[in-house]
Amino acid sequence: MSENHWDALVVGAGAGGLCTAARLSHHGYRTLVAERLDRVGGRASTDSIDGFTINKGAVVIELGGVTEQTFAEVGAKFEVRPVNSPILYRIGGRDVDVTTGGWGLLLSQLTRHGARLVGALDTPGGGPPDRELSTAEWVGRFTRNEAVLGIFRNMCGMIFAVGSEELPARVFLTHFTRKPAFAPFGFCPEGTIGIWQALAEVVERNGGAVRLDTEVTGLTVADGRVTGAHVTHAGETSDITCDFVVSDIGPSATLDLVGPENLPADYVGRVLQGDLPCGMISVHFASREPLLAAPGLLSFARTRRLCYIANFTVTCPEMAPPGWHLYAGIGVPKPSVGDFDEAAETALVLQDLRAEIAGFDSARILSIEVSRDDWPPQRAVSGYDLPHDTPIPNLWNVGDAVKEYGAGGTTACAETAKIVVEEIVSSGAARAG
């Protein structure tokens, strides 16, 4: 078997790419994953700073859903420690579980209203309004309570990495009426990169390869199908051939690899129009004294930009040097889609942290990261995703620009991988040997 020919080429070793590659290799496809960075995980990876394990992008991993199912199916190690009382909200100075008591009743009432709205929109002739109603506008029809509005704003930030002003209400309501509202989750003690490395090991164990520092610079097309790729590593470019390609770098970047001349003009227009990345601001900080009582995520009812704080070391003390407590504060800028004042929005996140966390001024800030433009938390706002298939019959996209309606995060990426691989297998695509 030539090293230059593969059954499948997966472009990008992010969450969607590695879930795809592990599934393909499990089905017997000889799979090459090409990743331009020096690590797996893409925008959901991990850094090490002075002994602290810093999760970039994805902070938590859902338990019991399609991600964990993927690991079970392909035989990959899934080391994610569950968090007790995973999400608390700070309301009126108290940290409370909004899924119980009066707040839970309020949220359930609102989502019941939402279920009726979704049902009406799904009936024949009952399509969406000319301009999509935003989540903020929809909640505003039921209440003017600033705490309730703040809870919904920060729920949008946690689940969809976008502000409630930009997220269509139907997306939010679809998620909460058709999917688990508060799915359990956990942290990986190695950092989120640990679970992606486990998938990479599956690919290689099954005869595939995961090549880092390796960039696909172009895809070759003949007779309307992808036949191979130009691949660059260590300054040298080589050509490979493959039977099909799955891209995890987003439809816009995939378009650049294929060349717009090889695709219909209407599809090219849809890709360019659907390129709607959002923005996020992450502040990673540590302290000698514990700053939070919440063992998982703490969200807020009255903040300007800060959506939530993750408390890692209660569950995974090895993510920090002995005697240290590790946190990440995540904020969504305004606007969360399009251009924003990076310095001003970061300052507002820091102000929220100072206002909400006693002792924050004495904490050690490890890094401040602004994710946006070509490296966003989500490549498309949920509800505006493109289809995962393309006009080229052996080319697919996976990841957070081709999500299922109402989905978000790494769970959505794993879901796209499952769907695409099922299509490939059912199509009877040939396997090596």
N, C-alpha and C positions, 0 to 999 in steps of 0.2 A: 504494500500500500504506500503510495507516494506521500511524502510529507507535505506536498504542495496541493493535495486534493483532500477535501473534507465533505462529509455529507452536509453539515450545517456550519455556517459562520454566524456567530453572535457578536454583534458590534456593541461593546460596552459591557462592563462587569458591575453594573449597578444592581439594585434589587430585582428589577424585572429581567435583566439580562441573565443573571445567575440562576434565578428560578427557572427561566426558560431552558438554559443550557443543562441544568441538572435533570430536568424532566426529559429533554431530548436524549441525553446520554443514557438515561435509565431505560428509554425505549429502544436503545440499540443504535442510535445515530452517532456517528463519529463526529464530534463537535469541537470546534475551535472557538474560543472566546478571545477577542482582541480588545485590550484595555489600554488606552493611551496614558493613564496615570500609573504611578508606581505601587498602587494598592487596589484591592477590590472594594466594592461598596459604593463607588461613585459619590453621589450627593447624600448618601446615608452611611458614611464611613466613620473612621475614628482616627484621631491624632493622639500623640503623647506629648505632654508639655510638663517638663520637670517632674516626671513620675505620676502625673495626673492623666487619666484616660478620658479624653474629650470626645464625646459623640458629636458628629457634625450632621446636621440635617435631621435624620430620624432619631428621636430621643428614646422612644419606647417601641416595643414590638408586641403586636396583638397576640393573645393566646387563644387557642381553640378555633381559629379561623383558617382561611385558605393558606396562610403562610406556614403555620404549624403542620397543616395537612400535607403541604408540599414536602417538608422535611421527612415526615413519616413515610410518604410514598416512595421517595428516592433513597431512603436509608441514611439520611444525614443527621448528625448530632445537632440537637436543638436545645442549647443551654440558655434558657431564659428563665430567670427567677421571678415568680409572681410577686406582685406588690399588694400588700394588705391595705384596704381602704384606698384604692388607687387614685381617686380624684376627690379633692375637697375644694370648696369654694369659700373665699373669705367674704362674709356678708355681715355688715354691722360690727366688725371687729372680731367675729367668731369664725372659725374654720368648720364648715358644716358639709355634710353629705347631702347634696341636693336631690339625690334619687329617693330619699325617704322624707316623710313628714310633709309639711305644707308646701315646701318648694317643689318636692317631687310631684305633688298633686297638681300644682300650677303647670309644671312642665308637661305632665301627661295630658292635662286639659288642652293646652295649646297644640300639642302634637295630634290630639284627636281632631281639633279644628283643621289642622294641617292635612290629616288623612282625607277629610271631606274635600278639601281644596284639590289635593292631588287626584282624587277620584274624579272630580268634575273636569279637571284638565285632561284626563285620560279618556273621557267619553268622546264618541264621534261628534265633531263640530265644536268640541269644547277645548280647543287648543290653547296654547299660552297667549297672554295678551301681547299686543304689538311690541311693548317694551317689557322685558322680564321684570317682575316685581322682585325687589331685593329682600333678603331676609330681614334687614333692619326695618324696611317699610312694612313688611308683613307683621312683624312683632309689634310695631308701632300702632297697628290697627286695634290691638287688644289691650295695650297698656302703655302708659307714659312713665311707669316706674323706672327710674334710672338704674336701679340695681338689676332688675329683670332684663332691661335692654343690654346692660353690661355683661350679664351672664351669657346671653345669646351671642353677643359680639365675640366674646372670648371662646365660646364653643366653636364658632366658625374658624377662629384662628387655630385652635387645637386640632380640629379634625381635617380642615380643608386648607390651612395655611393661607387664608385670605380673609379680608374684612367682611363683616356682615353687610356693608354697603355695596360690595361687589359680588357677593354670592347670591345667585338666584334663590328665591324662597323655595321654589319647587325642588331644587337640589337638596337643600337642607331638610325639607319635609320628607322627601323620598328616602333619605338616609335614615331618618328617625322613625319612619312608619314601616319600612321594609327591611331594615337591618337592625342588629342589636344597638340600642342607644348608648350603652356604656359598656363596651366589650372589655373583658379583663385583659391586662397587659403586664409586661415585666421588663426587666433590664437584663442585658447580657453582661456578665462580670468581666469579660474581655473587652467590653465596648461593643457597639453594634457590629463592627467589622468581624467579630468572632463568628457570627452566624453565617455571614457571606463567605468567610473562609471555609466553613464546613461544606457549603454548596460547591465551592471550587474544588475541594478534595473529592467530592463525588464525581465531578466531571472528569478529573484526571484518573480516578480509580476505574472509570468505565472506558478508558482508552482515548479520552479527549485531552484537550490542553487549554490552559488559561495562561495567556501570555500578556505580562504587564509591560509597561513602557513601549507598547506596540499600538500604533495608530493606523486605522484604515483610512487611507487618503482618497480612495475612490472605489466605486463598484463598476464592474464591466457589464454591459448589457448587450445581448445579441438576440435577434428575433423575438424581442419583447420580454426576455427573461434575463435575470441576473445569472451570470456564468462564473463570476469570480471577483477578486478584489486586489487592489494595490495596497500593500501593507508595509509600513515603515517601522524599523526598529534599529536603534543605535546609529541613526543616520543613513541606513541602507534600506532601499526599497526592493521588495520582491513581489512576485505575483503568485496568487493562489487561485485554485478553482474550487467551486462548491456547487452543491445541488440546490441549495436555497439559503436565504439570509434572513435573520431576525435582528432588527435594530433596536437598541435600548438608548439611543441618543436623541430621540425626539424626531417627529416627522420633518421639521424644518431642516435639521442637520442631515437627516437621511436624504432629503431632497438634494442637498448640496453634493452628497456622495454619488447619487445616481445621475444628476444633471437634469435640469428641468426639461431639456429637449427630449428626454426619454419618457416623459409623462404627459398625459393630457392637460391642456391649459386650465380646464375647470378644476382639476385636482390640485394643480400648482397654486391656483388662486385660493382654494380652501385652506391649504397648508399655511400660506402666508397670512391669511385672515385669522386663522385659528391660533397663531403664535401669540399666546397671552400669558406670559410668565408673571408670577406674582413675586412679592418681596417679603423678607423676614429678617429680623435682627436678633442675634443670639449673644447673650453675655454669659460667659463661663466664669464662675468665681468659686473660691474656696475659703474656709475659715477654720480656725482652731476650735472654736466653740460652735455648737449646733445653732443654726439660725432659723430652722423650720421644725415644727412638730409633725407636719404632714409627711407621711412616709413615702408618698409617690409623687403625684402632681398636685400643686396648689394653684387654683385659678382664682379669679377675682370678679367682683361685681362692679367695682368702681376704680378702674384704672384707665389711663388715656391710651397707652400703647401696649403695655405689658399684658400678655395673655395668660401665661402660666409660668411656674417655676418647677423644675424637676429636681428631686432630692435623691441622688444616686446612692450615697454611701450607707444609708440605713439598710438597704437591700444588698448592695454590693460594695462592702468596705474596701475590697482590693482595688477599686477604681481610683483610689487616692493613697498617698503615702500614709503611714500610720499616724494617727492623731489628727488627721484632716477630714473635713466634711466637704463634699463636692456638690455643686449645684449648677444649673443652667437656667437662666431667665430668658424667655422667648417672647418677643414682641412682633406685632404686625404693624407696618407703617401705614400712614394715610397719604395718598391712596395706596392700596396694596397692589394695585395693577397699574403699570405705567411709571412715569418718572416721579420721584419724590426727593425731598431734601434729606440726604443721607445723614448729615451731621445733626440737623435739627431733630430728626426722628430718633436717632440714637440717643440724643440727650434726653428726650422724653421717656424712653425706656429706662434709662438710668435714674431719672427723677422718680419714676414709679417704684423702682427697686428700693430707693432710699426711703420713700414714703411708706412702703409696705413691710420692709424687712428691717427690724431693729438690729443694728450692728452691721448693716451692709457697708457703711463707710470704712469700717475697719477690716473688711474682707479683702482678700487678694484677688484682683481681677486677672484671670489667666489669659483670656482672649475675648475680643469683640468681633463678631463676624456678621457681615451684611450679605445676605444671599439675594441675588436679583439678576435680571437680564439673562445672560446665557448660562448662569449657574444658580437657578432659582430653587426655592423649596418645592414648587410644583410647576411643571412646564406649561400647564394649561389650567385655568380656573375650571373647577368641576362644573359640568353642564355645557362646556364649550369644547369638549374633547373631539378629536377626529376619530374615524374608524380605525381599527387596528390593521385591517387589510389595506392593500394598495392596488392600483391598476396593474402592477406587475405581479403576475400570479404566484411567483415564488419569493416574494418579498413582503415581510410583515414588520409592523412596529409593536413594541411592548413598552410599558412604563406609564408614567403619570401624565402623558399628553394624549393617551388613548384609553383612559379609564372608562369603566362602566358608569352609567349615570348614577350619581349620588354617592360615588366612592371617593376615597382619598387615602393618601399616605402610602407606605410600603405595602399595606394590605392590598391596595388597588393595583400595585405593580405585580404582586404575586398572582392576583386574579387574572390580569391580562396574559401573563405567562401561561397559566392553565388553559385559558381559552384558545390561545394561538397554538399551543402544542397539540391540543385535542384536534384542532382543524388540520394540522400537518399530518398527524397519525391517521386520521380518518380519510385523508386524501390519498393515502397509500404511497407517500413519498418513499423512494427506495432507500434502503440502508446499506451500508458497506458490508461486504462479505456475504 
